[in-house]
Amino acid sequence: MSSFHRRRGGAIAAVMTLLCGTTLSACTLGPDFVEPNPHLPDNKTFGGQTVTDAHLPAPTDPNWWKIFGDPVLTNLEGRIAEANLDVRTAAIRIAESRFQRGVAAAAELPSINGDAKYQRELYSQNGIVSLLTPLLGPSAGSIPPINEYTVGFDMSWELDLWGRVRRQVESADAQVTQAEDRRRDALVSSLAELARNYIQLRGTQEQIRIAENNVRVDRDILQLAQQLQQKGVRSGLDAENAAAQVEGIRAQVPALQQQEIQYQNAIALLLDLPPSSLNGELGSWRALRLPPHVPLGMPSELARRRPDIRQAEDQLHEATANVGVAVASFYPKFQLNGQVVLDSLQFNSLFKASSLQYNAGPSVTLPIFDGARLKSSLALSEAQQAEAALGYHKTVLQAWHEVVNAIAALRLEQVRRARLRAQLDHTRAALDLSRSRYNDGVADFITVLDAERSLLQNEQQYAQSTTNVALYLVTLFKALGGGWEQQLPDPPRPMVVQVNQTVAADPKPQ
């Protein structure tokens, strides 16, 4: 074995011995993250409101919109995850956070850089060389230009004895989880928003249908009033009042049609479609179907299903890891440094063993005075951890309130809808009686018109209440984290933006 190989083997052995010793003694400073207790109830009663179907298997079905039994809604909801711009943006941010995590994790490994250099150098005769003239004679001051060839690499490696780098990686892992939960939050919100727009669209179409039906009924009443006027039984006042009521109902339709267009376009926007592109698919009226039972799951699972609660927990985890980073910064920083180069003034002798030169050894950096920078950084990290803990508590408490309010609103609106239904039946009977009495000449025409106006108003209220029940269902499912996904698809590739273009190819899954 040559002396070169013996020297190289000895250096490697020394480095490995040092690494083994430091690895065994490494520790991780700072507080370890512990999952916080959300302190949510674990029984069937949630804030005084009984969850009637809490005995059903949990968690809530991710495809909760299927309870409405509407194939059009089901089809639209199935397109949200891939089409919605907010969800797609959140998916790309997952990829960004994973790349950032890779940057942080790279600090755990050695950094090795190769370099090669050539330079031609002429020393100044009036510079440092002139000091050698009295010692070496006049020839020392006339050194000719020289060539220098250098090839080699250098290495540095921070020994993470106190866990500073590991805490940074832990913080980056929490940021990745945050990004995943942000995508879940965007998905849950988009699913609920599409369902709300769809329900309001069907409710508006129902209002249009009610108005058109009442126009036909009022036209019949108008025709009856005109016939009685022609026979001389009634005056023209009845016919004019009936005609005015017909036009009043017809005047409600354009505003409702405007709302219909707005809801159709809102759904198209959620699906990344141009305006009016869903008019054919959504233009036909469909009645809202309300489910008889609502599977909710146990309230104690709320903390694991709500993306905003999980995100708040991730933020607390990140802040806790950053405290560890700040604590480890107070301790000495150990680093292994090394450089191996081949250096020669002649290229043909550059790769000979005699051209080898190297240096290797550890370095220690100890903070002595920094103007209280490290103390302030630690205090800042601890304050951010306390803020994140309060943020988690507030998020859980707010979610609890949202669920309780949604359950109460749903239950009370169901009671109101049942009473409106009973009122509607009585109003229809009253209209039939008033028309019969008017035909018999017992009642005046104003009674008929009042009965018809009451019927229209009650039908509209009942239809709006049906819409409200469906909307409160959506609100409840969103409050319970409905649509939450355990497994996320791979983030799409970033869009390729070409010069002078604002729209590029659609991202495709990896």
C-alpha positions as CSV (number, residue, x, y, z in Angstrom):
1,M,0.0,0.0,0.0
2,S,1.4,3.4,-1.0
3,S,1.9,6.2,1.6
4,F,-0.9,8.1,-0.1
5,H,-3.4,5.4,0.6
6,R,-2.1,4.9,4.1
7,R,-2.6,8.6,4.9
8,R,-6.1,8.6,3.3
9,G,-7.1,5.5,5.3
10,G,-5.9,6.9,8.5
11,A,-7.8,10.2,8.0
12,I,-11.1,8.3,7.2
13,A,-10.7,6.1,10.3
14,A,-10.2,9.2,12.5
15,V,-13.3,10.8,11.0
16,M,-15.4,7.7,11.5
17,T,-14.3,7.3,15.1
18,L,-15.2,10.9,15.8
19,L,-18.6,10.5,14.1
20,C,-19.4,7.4,16.1
21,G,-18.6,9.0,19.4
22,T,-20.6,12.1,18.7
23,T,-23.6,10.2,17.4
24,L,-23.9,8.2,20.6
25,S,-23.8,11.3,22.8
26,A,-26.2,13.4,20.6
27,C,-29.4,14.6,22.2
28,T,-32.4,16.7,21.2
29,L,-33.0,19.8,23.3
30,G,-36.2,21.7,23.8
31,P,-39.8,20.5,24.6
32,D,-41.2,17.5,22.9
33,F,-44.6,18.0,21.2
34,V,-47.6,16.3,22.9
35,E,-50.9,16.2,21.1
36,P,-53.2,18.7,23.0
37,N,-56.5,17.5,24.5
38,P,-59.4,19.2,22.8
39,H,-61.7,18.6,25.8
40,L,-64.6,17.8,23.6
41,P,-67.6,15.7,24.9
42,D,-67.6,12.0,24.2
43,N,-71.3,11.3,24.6
44,K,-74.4,11.7,22.4
45,T,-75.2,15.1,23.8
46,F,-73.3,18.0,22.3
47,G,-73.7,21.3,24.1
48,G,-77.2,20.5,25.2
49,Q,-78.3,19.4,21.7
50,T,-78.9,15.7,21.3
51,V,-77.2,14.1,18.2
52,T,-80.0,11.7,17.2
53,D,-77.9,9.4,15.0
54,A,-74.7,9.5,17.0
55,H,-74.9,5.7,17.4
56,L,-74.1,5.3,13.7
57,P,-70.6,4.4,12.6
58,A,-68.2,7.3,12.5
59,P,-66.7,9.3,11.0
60,T,-69.2,11.1,8.9
61,D,-69.3,9.8,5.3
62,P,-66.9,11.8,3.2
63,N,-69.5,11.7,0.4
64,W,-72.2,13.2,2.6
65,W,-74.0,15.0,-0.3
66,K,-75.3,11.6,-1.4
67,I,-78.0,11.8,1.3
68,F,-79.9,14.3,-0.8
69,G,-80.3,11.6,-3.5
70,D,-79.6,14.0,-6.3
71,P,-77.4,12.5,-9.1
72,V,-76.7,16.0,-10.6
73,L,-75.3,17.2,-7.2
74,T,-73.3,14.0,-6.8
75,N,-71.8,14.4,-10.2
76,L,-70.8,18.1,-9.5
77,E,-69.3,17.3,-6.1
78,G,-67.2,14.5,-7.7
79,R,-65.5,17.1,-9.9
80,I,-64.6,19.5,-7.2
81,A,-61.3,17.9,-6.1
82,E,-59.7,18.0,-9.5
83,A,-61.3,21.2,-10.9
84,N,-61.5,23.7,-8.1
85,L,-58.8,26.3,-8.3
86,D,-58.4,26.7,-4.6
87,V,-58.0,23.0,-4.0
88,R,-55.5,22.7,-6.9
89,T,-53.5,25.7,-5.5
90,A,-53.5,24.1,-2.0
91,A,-52.3,20.8,-3.6
92,I,-49.3,22.6,-5.2
93,R,-48.5,24.2,-1.9
94,I,-48.2,20.7,-0.4
95,A,-45.4,20.1,-3.0
96,E,-43.8,23.4,-2.0
97,S,-43.8,22.5,1.7
98,R,-42.3,19.1,0.9
99,F,-39.5,20.7,-1.1
100,Q,-38.9,23.1,1.8
101,R,-38.7,20.1,4.1
102,G,-36.1,18.6,1.8
103,V,-34.0,21.7,2.2
104,A,-34.2,21.5,6.0
105,A,-33.4,17.8,6.0
106,A,-30.3,18.3,3.8
107,A,-28.5,20.0,6.7
108,E,-28.4,16.5,8.4
109,L,-26.0,15.3,5.7
110,P,-22.5,16.3,4.7
111,S,-22.0,19.1,2.1
112,I,-19.4,18.1,-0.5
113,N,-18.3,20.5,-3.2
114,G,-15.9,19.7,-6.0
115,D,-13.8,22.4,-7.6
116,A,-11.1,22.8,-10.3
117,K,-9.0,25.8,-11.0
118,Y,-6.3,27.0,-13.3
119,Q,-4.6,30.3,-13.0
120,R,-1.5,31.9,-14.5
121,E,0.2,34.3,-12.1
122,L,3.0,36.8,-12.3
123,Y,4.5,38.1,-9.1
124,S,5.3,41.8,-8.8
125,Q,9.0,42.6,-8.6
126,N,8.2,45.5,-6.4
127,G,6.0,43.5,-4.1
128,I,6.8,40.9,-1.5
129,V,9.3,39.3,-3.8
130,S,11.5,42.4,-3.4
131,L,12.1,41.4,0.2
132,L,13.9,38.3,-1.0
133,T,16.4,40.1,-3.1
134,P,18.8,40.9,-0.3
135,L,18.8,37.2,0.8
136,L,18.7,35.4,-2.6
137,G,20.4,37.9,-4.9
138,P,19.1,39.8,-7.9
139,S,17.6,36.6,-9.5
140,A,14.9,36.4,-6.8
141,G,13.3,39.6,-8.0
142,S,12.8,38.2,-11.6
143,I,10.4,35.2,-11.0
144,P,8.8,34.3,-14.4
145,P,5.0,33.8,-14.7
146,I,3.8,30.5,-13.4
147,N,0.9,28.2,-14.1
148,E,-1.1,26.6,-11.2
149,Y,-3.5,23.7,-11.6
150,T,-5.8,22.6,-8.8
151,V,-8.4,19.9,-8.6
152,G,-10.1,18.7,-5.5
153,F,-13.2,18.8,-3.2
154,D,-14.1,20.2,0.2
155,M,-16.5,18.8,2.7
156,S,-18.3,20.2,5.8
157,W,-20.7,18.5,8.1
158,E,-22.4,19.9,11.2
159,L,-22.6,17.4,14.0
160,D,-26.2,17.8,15.3
161,L,-25.2,17.1,18.9
162,W,-28.0,19.2,20.4
163,G,-30.8,18.4,17.9
164,R,-31.0,21.9,16.3
165,V,-31.2,20.5,12.8
166,R,-33.5,17.7,13.9
167,R,-35.9,20.3,15.4
168,Q,-35.8,22.2,12.1
169,V,-36.8,19.1,10.2
170,E,-39.5,18.4,12.8
171,S,-40.8,22.0,12.2
172,A,-40.7,21.4,8.5
173,D,-42.6,18.2,8.9
174,A,-45.3,20.1,10.8
175,Q,-45.4,22.6,7.9
176,V,-46.0,19.8,5.4
177,T,-48.9,18.5,7.5
178,Q,-50.2,22.0,7.7
179,A,-50.2,22.2,3.9
180,E,-52.0,18.9,3.7
181,D,-54.7,20.1,6.1
182,R,-55.0,23.4,4.3
183,R,-55.9,21.4,1.2
184,R,-58.4,19.4,3.2
185,D,-59.8,22.6,4.4
186,A,-60.1,24.0,0.9
187,L,-61.7,20.8,-0.2
188,V,-64.3,20.7,2.6
189,S,-65.1,24.4,2.1
190,S,-65.4,24.0,-1.7
191,L,-67.6,20.9,-1.4
192,A,-69.9,22.8,1.1
193,E,-69.9,26.0,-1.1
194,L,-70.9,24.0,-4.2
195,A,-73.7,22.3,-2.2
196,R,-75.0,25.6,-0.9
197,N,-75.0,27.2,-4.3
198,Y,-76.7,24.1,-5.8
199,I,-79.4,24.1,-3.0
200,Q,-80.0,27.8,-3.4
201,L,-80.3,27.3,-7.2
202,R,-82.9,24.6,-6.8
203,G,-84.7,26.7,-4.2
204,T,-84.8,29.7,-6.6
205,Q,-86.1,27.5,-9.4
206,E,-88.8,26.2,-7.0
207,Q,-89.7,29.9,-6.3
208,I,-90.0,30.5,-10.0
209,R,-92.2,27.4,-10.4
210,I,-94.4,28.6,-7.5
211,A,-94.7,32.0,-9.1
212,E,-95.6,30.6,-12.5
213,N,-98.2,28.2,-11.0
214,N,-99.8,31.1,-9.1
215,V,-99.8,33.1,-12.3
216,R,-101.9,30.4,-13.9
217,V,-104.2,30.2,-10.9
218,D,-104.7,34.0,-10.8
219,R,-105.3,34.0,-14.6
220,D,-108.2,31.6,-13.9
221,I,-109.5,34.0,-11.2
222,L,-109.1,36.9,-13.6
223,Q,-111.0,35.0,-16.3
224,L,-113.8,34.3,-13.8
225,A,-114.0,37.9,-12.8
226,Q,-114.1,39.0,-16.5
227,Q,-116.9,36.5,-17.2
228,L,-118.9,37.8,-14.3
229,Q,-118.3,41.4,-15.4
230,Q,-119.6,40.5,-18.9
231,K,-122.7,39.0,-17.4
232,G,-123.2,42.2,-15.4
233,V,-123.0,40.3,-12.1
234,R,-119.8,42.0,-11.0
235,S,-118.2,45.3,-11.7
236,G,-115.0,45.9,-13.6
237,L,-113.2,46.6,-10.3
238,D,-112.8,42.9,-9.6
239,A,-111.3,42.2,-13.0
240,E,-108.8,45.1,-12.6
241,N,-107.8,43.9,-9.2
242,A,-107.3,40.3,-10.5
243,A,-105.2,41.6,-13.4
244,A,-103.0,43.7,-11.1
245,Q,-102.4,40.6,-8.9
246,V,-101.3,38.6,-12.0
247,E,-98.9,41.3,-13.1
248,G,-97.5,41.6,-9.5
249,I,-96.7,37.9,-9.4
250,R,-95.2,38.0,-12.9
251,A,-92.9,40.9,-11.8
252,Q,-91.3,38.6,-9.2
253,V,-90.0,36.2,-11.9
254,P,-87.2,38.3,-13.5
255,A,-85.5,38.9,-10.1
256,L,-85.7,35.2,-9.4
257,Q,-84.3,34.4,-12.8
258,Q,-81.4,36.7,-12.2
259,Q,-80.6,34.8,-9.0
260,E,-80.8,31.5,-10.9
261,I,-78.2,32.7,-13.4
262,Q,-75.9,33.9,-10.5
263,Y,-76.1,30.6,-8.7
264,Q,-75.4,28.7,-12.0
265,N,-72.4,30.9,-12.7
266,A,-71.2,30.5,-9.0
267,I,-71.2,26.7,-9.5
268,A,-69.3,27.1,-12.8
269,L,-66.7,29.2,-11.1
270,L,-66.1,26.6,-8.4
271,L,-65.5,24.0,-11.2
272,D,-63.2,26.3,-13.2
273,L,-65.7,26.7,-16.0
274,P,-66.7,29.9,-17.9
275,P,-70.0,31.6,-17.2
276,S,-73.2,30.0,-18.5
277,S,-71.3,26.7,-19.3
278,L,-73.6,24.8,-16.9
279,N,-76.9,26.3,-17.9
280,G,-78.0,23.3,-19.9
281,E,-77.0,20.9,-17.1
282,L,-78.6,23.0,-14.3
283,G,-81.5,24.7,-16.2
284,S,-84.1,22.0,-15.5
285,W,-86.0,22.2,-12.3
286,R,-85.4,19.4,-9.7
287,A,-87.1,19.2,-6.3
288,L,-85.0,19.1,-3.2
289,R,-85.2,15.8,-1.3
290,L,-84.4,16.0,2.4
291,P,-83.1,12.8,4.1
292,P,-85.1,11.3,6.9
293,H,-82.0,10.7,9.0
294,V,-78.6,12.3,9.3
295,P,-75.5,10.2,10.2
296,L,-73.3,12.6,12.3
297,G,-70.9,10.5,14.2
298,M,-69.6,11.2,17.7
299,P,-68.8,14.8,18.7
300,S,-65.5,13.7,20.2
301,E,-64.1,12.9,16.8
302,L,-64.5,16.5,15.7
303,A,-60.9,17.3,16.5
304,R,-59.7,14.6,14.0
305,R,-62.1,15.4,11.2
306,R,-62.0,19.2,11.1
307,P,-59.1,20.4,9.0
308,D,-58.9,23.8,10.7
309,I,-58.4,22.1,14.1
310,R,-55.8,19.8,12.7
311,Q,-54.1,22.8,11.1
312,A,-54.1,24.6,14.4
313,E,-52.5,21.6,16.0
314,D,-49.9,21.5,13.3
315,Q,-49.1,25.2,14.0
316,L,-48.6,24.3,17.7
317,H,-46.3,21.5,16.7
318,E,-44.3,23.8,14.5
319,A,-44.0,26.4,17.2
320,T,-42.9,23.8,19.8
321,A,-40.2,22.5,17.5
322,N,-38.9,26.1,16.9
323,V,-38.5,26.4,20.6
324,G,-36.1,23.5,20.5
325,V,-34.2,25.2,17.6
326,A,-33.8,28.3,19.7
327,V,-32.6,26.4,22.8
328,A,-30.0,24.4,20.8
329,S,-28.6,27.7,19.4
330,F,-27.2,28.5,22.9
331,Y,-24.9,25.4,22.7
332,P,-21.6,25.0,20.9
333,K,-21.8,24.2,17.2
334,F,-19.5,21.4,16.1
335,Q,-18.6,20.9,12.5
336,L,-16.3,18.6,10.6
337,N,-14.4,20.3,7.8
338,G,-12.1,18.9,5.2
339,Q,-10.4,19.6,1.9
340,V,-8.5,17.4,-0.4
341,V,-6.8,18.9,-3.5
342,L,-4.3,18.0,-6.1
343,D,-2.1,21.0,-6.7
344,S,0.7,21.3,-9.3
345,L,2.5,23.9,-11.4
346,Q,2.7,21.4,-14.2
347,F,-0.4,19.7,-15.6
348,N,1.3,16.5,-16.4
349,S,2.2,16.0,-12.7
350,L,-1.2,17.1,-11.4
351,F,-2.6,13.6,-10.8
352,K,0.5,12.2,-9.1
353,A,0.4,11.3,-5.4
354,S,3.0,13.9,-4.7
355,S,0.5,16.6,-5.7
356,L,-1.8,15.7,-2.9
357,Q,-2.5,18.1,-0.1
358,Y,-5.4,18.0,2.4
359,N,-6.6,19.4,5.6
360,A,-9.3,17.9,7.9
361,G,-10.5,18.5,11.4
362,P,-13.4,19.6,13.6
363,S,-14.3,23.2,14.4
364,V,-16.2,24.5,17.3
365,T,-18.3,27.7,17.4
366,L,-19.4,28.9,20.8
367,P,-21.7,31.9,21.2
368,I,-20.1,34.4,23.6
369,F,-21.7,37.7,23.0
370,D,-24.5,38.5,20.6
371,G,-26.4,41.4,22.2
372,A,-29.0,39.1,23.7
373,R,-30.0,38.0,20.2
374,L,-30.3,34.3,21.2
375,K,-32.3,35.1,24.4
376,S,-34.7,37.3,22.4
377,S,-35.0,34.5,19.8
378,L,-35.9,32.0,22.5
379,A,-38.4,34.3,24.1
380,L,-40.0,35.0,20.7
381,S,-40.3,31.2,20.0
382,E,-41.9,30.6,23.4
383,A,-44.3,33.5,22.9
384,Q,-45.2,32.1,19.5
385,Q,-45.8,28.6,21.1
386,A,-48.1,30.2,23.7
387,E,-50.0,32.0,20.9
388,A,-50.3,28.8,18.9
389,A,-51.7,27.0,22.0
390,L,-54.3,29.7,22.4
391,G,-55.1,29.6,18.7
392,Y,-55.7,25.8,19.0
393,H,-58.0,26.3,22.0
394,K,-59.9,29.0,20.2
395,T,-60.3,26.9,17.0
396,V,-61.6,23.9,19.0
397,L,-64.0,26.1,20.9
398,Q,-65.2,27.9,17.8
399,A,-65.8,24.5,16.1
400,W,-67.8,23.3,19.1
401,H,-70.0,26.4,18.9
402,E,-70.5,26.0,15.1
403,V,-71.6,22.4,15.5
404,V,-74.0,23.2,18.4
405,N,-75.5,26.2,16.5
406,A,-75.9,24.1,13.3
407,I,-77.7,21.3,15.2
408,A,-80.0,23.8,16.9
409,A,-80.7,25.7,13.6
410,L,-81.4,22.4,11.8
411,R,-83.8,21.1,14.5
412,L,-85.7,24.4,14.8
413,E,-86.0,24.9,11.1
414,Q,-87.4,21.4,10.8
415,V,-90.1,22.3,13.4
416,R,-90.8,25.6,11.5
417,R,-91.1,23.7,8.2
418,A,-93.6,21.3,9.6
419,R,-95.8,24.2,10.9
420,L,-95.6,26.0,7.6
421,R,-96.7,22.8,5.9
422,A,-99.8,22.7,8.1
423,Q,-100.4,26.4,7.4
424,L,-100.1,25.8,3.7
425,D,-102.8,23.1,3.8
426,H,-105.2,25.4,5.6
427,T,-104.5,28.3,3.2
428,R,-105.3,26.1,0.2
429,A,-108.5,25.0,1.8
430,A,-109.3,28.7,2.5
431,L,-108.7,29.6,-1.1
432,D,-111.1,26.9,-2.4
433,L,-113.8,28.0,0.1
434,S,-113.4,31.7,-0.9
435,R,-113.7,30.9,-4.6
436,S,-116.8,28.8,-4.0
437,R,-118.4,31.5,-1.9
438,Y,-117.5,34.1,-4.5
439,N,-119.1,32.0,-7.3
440,D,-122.2,31.8,-5.1
441,G,-122.2,35.5,-4.6
442,V,-121.7,35.2,-0.8
443,A,-118.1,36.6,-0.5
444,D,-116.6,39.6,-2.2
445,F,-113.6,39.4,-4.6
446,I,-111.2,40.9,-2.1
447,T,-111.5,37.8,0.0
448,V,-110.5,35.7,-3.0
449,L,-107.5,37.9,-3.7
450,D,-106.4,37.9,-0.1
451,A,-106.6,34.1,0.0
452,E,-104.6,33.8,-3.2
453,R,-102.0,36.2,-1.9
454,S,-101.8,34.2,1.4
455,L,-101.4,31.0,-0.6
456,L,-98.5,32.4,-2.7
457,Q,-96.8,33.8,0.4
458,N,-97.2,30.5,2.3
459,E,-95.9,28.4,-0.6
460,Q,-92.9,30.7,-0.9
461,Q,-92.2,30.5,2.8
462,Y,-92.5,26.7,2.8
463,A,-90.2,26.4,-0.2
464,Q,-87.7,28.7,1.5
465,S,-87.9,26.7,4.7
466,T,-87.2,23.5,2.7
467,T,-84.2,25.2,1.2
468,N,-83.1,26.4,4.7
469,V,-83.2,22.9,6.1
470,A,-81.0,21.6,3.3
471,L,-78.6,24.6,3.8
472,Y,-78.4,23.9,7.6
473,L,-77.6,20.3,6.8
474,V,-74.7,21.4,4.6
475,T,-73.6,23.8,7.4
476,L,-73.7,20.9,9.9
477,F,-71.8,18.6,7.7
478,K,-69.1,21.2,7.1
479,A,-68.9,22.0,10.8
480,L,-68.3,18.2,11.4
481,G,-65.6,18.1,8.8
482,G,-67.6,16.4,6.1
483,G,-65.7,15.7,3.0
484,W,-62.4,15.2,4.9
485,E,-60.0,12.9,3.2
486,Q,-57.5,10.6,5.0
487,Q,-55.4,9.9,1.9
488,L,-54.5,12.8,-0.4
489,P,-53.6,12.3,-4.1
490,D,-50.2,13.4,-5.3
491,P,-49.9,17.2,-5.8
492,P,-50.3,18.2,-9.5
493,R,-47.2,19.4,-11.4
494,P,-46.8,23.1,-11.6
495,M,-48.4,24.8,-14.6
496,V,-45.9,25.6,-17.4
497,V,-46.3,29.3,-18.1
498,Q,-45.3,30.3,-21.6
499,V,-44.1,33.8,-22.7
500,N,-47.0,36.2,-23.5
501,Q,-49.6,33.7,-22.3
502,T,-51.7,33.8,-19.2
503,V,-53.2,30.3,-19.4
504,A,-51.1,27.2,-19.7
505,A,-51.6,23.5,-19.8
506,D,-53.7,22.0,-17.1
507,P,-51.7,20.3,-14.3
508,K,-51.8,16.6,-14.4
509,P,-51.3,14.2,-11.5
510,Q,-47.9,12.7,-11.1
